[in-house]
Amino acid sequence: MNVKKIAYFVGEFPSKSETWIWNEITALLQKGFIINVFSRDKKIPWNGNDPNSIVTKTTYRSKYFLLKILKSPLKNIVNSIKIIAAIWKDVLSDTNGLRGKLQILRDLSFFLSINEKIKEYNPDLIIVHFANATANPVLFNHIVNKTPYIIKMHAIDVYRRTNLFRLKAANAKKILTISEFNIDFIKNRDSDIDISKFIIHRCGIPLNGYEFKPRYENPNKIPIILSVGRLARVKGFDVLLKASAQLAKKKIAHRITIIGYGPEKQALSKLANVLGINEHVEMMDYCPPEKVKEILNSSNLFVLASKYDEEEIQEGVPVSIMEAMSVGLPVISTKIGGIPELVEDKKTGYLIEPNNPIELAEKIEELLKMPKSELQTIVQNARKKIEIEYNLDKLNEELLTLFDTIT
């Protein structure tokens, strides 16, 4: 398939946490592709660099979307009937509860309000990250305009079956996902999904932006243990704080730096206070990528203590771990989701059981005392792993090859 014009559908753009989408779009623009973004929400003010005018060219849901729909009432009635006829059985059999059905109605109205923009742009291909509600307008567009599409699945949209998943998967040209674990998970859970459509396509990072500068010696009087991610239960920041309390009891000098924003911020601050470890913990809010790199380069150890949350949601393959491995930071994480495909225990990093602060504290203590020769082997292996499997340039070349196979 001769792909020149691509439309990206996203739930929120730009996103503080989904930086891989921005990186992927930027790389494809550099390859000469024409790209437009269609986003349901714009939740953060954007004042970052945008040399390709990605944000200014993005189509967002208008506050006046109903008026846009009413401009072409007959056409939108016909399109609505066509979509409803195609999906109604799956709305009844493959949609969770009233909320899921209302989401479909919301996304139908979003699609109808931007349909003329999509037709005017006339993309050769649509790419949508996440198979959840973000992919609903993509399915509706396929029903009406027949535009081929690719879905890339990550974590929450894998472990919690999304609404209309059967239809989305059946109509997609290909479904990419970031780990072998994800494919096995869907294969074992969903007998109605054609698993042959699935391809492993990792998320990656632009390696030219991450200089390998391992710090075998500790120039800090107090070792800095860094953790980066959205402040959500699945990230296990509470486990890290409890591990810090264990280290403090043993009088082991350390400082925890947590970078991120999210719903667990207050709970984590309260926990640090209850544990009496405020002097050991610095909680920073969202930081732009360049600031994160700066802090990575001044830290001694990276920890992401991911765990199952109450809804049994698991991790995907966190980009923050890739970033730490790429600059030469030793990494400790957990045996959950797709993480073991990135962090191979005692080869590219260290793995512990999830939700085990005592084991985490012991592993941190072990690494802080580890000989330089052993650390050197680990961090060099980790960098090679990123260069071979999580290098954004290589992954984008794989994406271009995939475009050629789509018919």
PyMOL commands that set and color helices and strands:
alter all, ss='L'
color gray80, all
select helices_A, chain A and resi 19-30+65-70+73-93+97-121+133-145+156-159+165-171+180-189+195-197+207-209+233-235+237-249+265-275+278-280+289-296+319-327+339-342+357-368+372-389+392-405
alter helices_A, ss='H'
color red, helices_A
select strands_A, chain A and resi 5-12+34-41+59-60+125-129+149-153+174-177+198-200+224-228+255-259+281-284+301-303+331-334+350-352
alter strands_A, ss='S'
color yellow, strands_A
deselect
rebuild
show_as cartoon
